[in-house]
Amino acid sequence: MNKSIILKCSMYLHMICEFITCFYIFLFPKSFDLLFVIYLLVVVLLKLIFKYECIWSVLDKKLINPRYVLGSNPTYYPFRDYLYGNDYIVIIIGLLIFYELFVIYFRNKGNNIIQTIVLINVAGIFFIEMKIKKYI
């Protein structure tokens, strides 16, 4: 199969996944909150393991440049440049995810497991962003 077709399919699937992640609270009922925060926790843990990079984006980067080195450009998401082309989208995505975590935290009052995972996710996301921006 043609490498550019695989790359485009991967980018569109990544965008769909990000869309679902950003609009989770509007698309799914509260009963899925535990699964969602565990999904986010897995993403955070993978980013910590893979030098602050999304492993899916690394695969796209390897398709674009087979000599790409893991961790050399963690802020670059090929699908965002290709499909969005706007730096403000990243800020909006971040705000949507934090809003969702805020809503999930408060709509699950009394559910210590979900609330704890939400707090771990928030701490992990802040840590990763600070490391990427080289504040720490």
C-alpha positions as CSV (number, residue, x, y, z in Angstrom):
1,M,0.0,0.0,0.0
2,N,1.2,3.5,-0.7
3,K,2.9,5.2,2.2
4,S,1.1,8.5,1.7
5,I,-2.3,6.8,1.8
6,I,-1.4,5.0,5.1
7,L,-0.2,8.4,6.5
8,K,-3.4,10.2,5.5
9,C,-5.6,7.4,6.9
10,S,-3.6,7.5,10.1
11,M,-3.9,11.3,10.4
12,Y,-7.7,11.3,9.8
13,L,-8.1,8.5,12.4
14,H,-6.0,10.4,14.8
15,M,-8.1,13.5,14.3
16,I,-11.3,11.5,14.9
17,C,-9.8,10.1,18.1
18,E,-8.9,13.6,19.2
19,F,-12.3,14.9,18.4
20,I,-14.0,12.2,20.4
21,T,-11.5,12.9,23.3
22,C,-12.3,16.6,23.2
23,F,-16.0,16.2,23.1
24,Y,-16.4,13.1,25.3
25,I,-18.7,14.7,27.9
26,F,-21.1,15.8,25.1
27,L,-21.0,12.4,23.3
28,F,-21.1,9.8,26.1
29,P,-23.0,9.4,29.4
30,K,-21.5,9.6,32.9
31,S,-21.4,5.8,33.0
32,F,-18.4,5.8,30.7
33,D,-16.4,8.2,32.9
34,L,-14.2,5.6,34.4
35,L,-13.2,4.1,31.0
36,F,-12.5,7.6,29.7
37,V,-10.2,8.7,32.6
38,I,-8.4,5.3,32.4
39,Y,-7.9,5.9,28.6
40,L,-6.5,9.4,29.3
41,L,-4.2,7.9,32.0
42,V,-2.9,5.4,29.5
43,V,-2.2,8.2,27.1
44,V,-0.4,10.2,29.8
45,L,1.7,7.2,30.9
46,L,2.6,6.4,27.3
47,K,3.7,10.0,26.8
48,L,5.9,9.7,29.9
49,I,7.4,6.5,28.6
50,F,8.0,7.7,25.1
51,K,9.8,11.0,25.9
52,Y,6.7,13.1,26.0
53,E,5.5,12.1,22.6
54,C,2.2,10.5,21.5
55,I,3.2,7.1,20.2
56,W,0.7,7.5,17.3
57,S,2.3,10.7,16.2
58,V,5.7,9.1,16.4
59,L,4.5,6.4,13.9
60,D,3.3,9.2,11.6
61,K,6.6,11.0,12.0
62,K,8.4,7.8,11.1
63,L,6.3,7.5,7.9
64,I,7.2,11.1,7.0
65,N,10.9,10.7,8.0
66,P,12.2,7.2,8.6
67,R,15.2,8.7,10.5
68,Y,13.0,10.5,13.0
69,V,14.4,10.2,16.5
70,L,11.9,9.6,19.4
71,G,11.7,12.7,21.6
72,S,13.3,15.1,19.2
73,N,10.2,17.1,18.5
74,P,7.4,16.3,21.0
75,T,5.3,19.4,20.2
76,Y,4.9,18.4,16.5
77,Y,1.7,16.5,15.7
78,P,1.7,15.8,11.9
79,F,-2.1,15.4,11.7
80,R,-2.7,18.8,13.3
81,D,-0.5,20.6,10.8
82,Y,-2.0,18.7,7.9
83,L,-5.6,18.9,8.9
84,Y,-5.9,22.0,11.2
85,G,-3.0,24.3,10.3
86,N,-3.6,26.5,13.2
87,D,-1.6,26.8,16.5
88,Y,-4.6,28.0,18.5
89,I,-6.3,24.7,18.0
90,V,-3.8,23.1,20.4
91,I,-4.8,25.7,23.1
92,I,-8.5,25.0,22.5
93,I,-7.9,21.2,22.6
94,G,-6.1,21.6,26.0
95,L,-8.9,23.8,27.4
96,L,-11.5,21.3,26.3
97,I,-9.7,18.4,27.9
98,F,-9.2,20.3,31.2
99,Y,-12.9,21.3,31.1
100,E,-13.9,17.7,30.6
101,L,-11.7,16.6,33.5
102,F,-13.2,19.3,35.7
103,V,-16.8,18.2,34.8
104,I,-16.0,14.5,35.3
105,Y,-14.4,15.3,38.6
106,F,-17.4,17.1,40.0
107,R,-20.1,14.9,38.4
108,N,-18.5,11.9,40.1
109,K,-18.5,13.4,43.7
110,G,-18.1,10.5,46.1
111,N,-16.4,8.3,43.5
112,N,-12.9,8.4,44.9
113,I,-11.4,6.2,42.1
114,I,-12.6,8.4,39.3
115,Q,-11.7,11.6,41.1
116,T,-8.2,10.3,42.0
117,I,-7.5,9.2,38.4
118,V,-8.7,12.7,37.2
119,L,-6.2,14.4,39.5
120,I,-3.4,12.1,38.4
121,N,-4.3,12.9,34.8
122,V,-4.2,16.7,35.4
123,A,-0.9,16.4,37.2
124,G,0.5,14.2,34.4
125,I,-0.7,16.5,31.7
126,F,0.8,19.6,33.5
127,F,4.1,17.8,34.0
128,I,4.3,16.7,30.4
129,E,3.5,20.2,29.1
130,M,6.0,21.8,31.5
131,K,8.7,19.4,30.3
132,I,7.9,19.9,26.7
133,K,8.1,23.7,27.1
134,K,11.3,23.2,29.2
135,Y,10.0,25.0,32.3
136,I,11.2,22.1,34.4
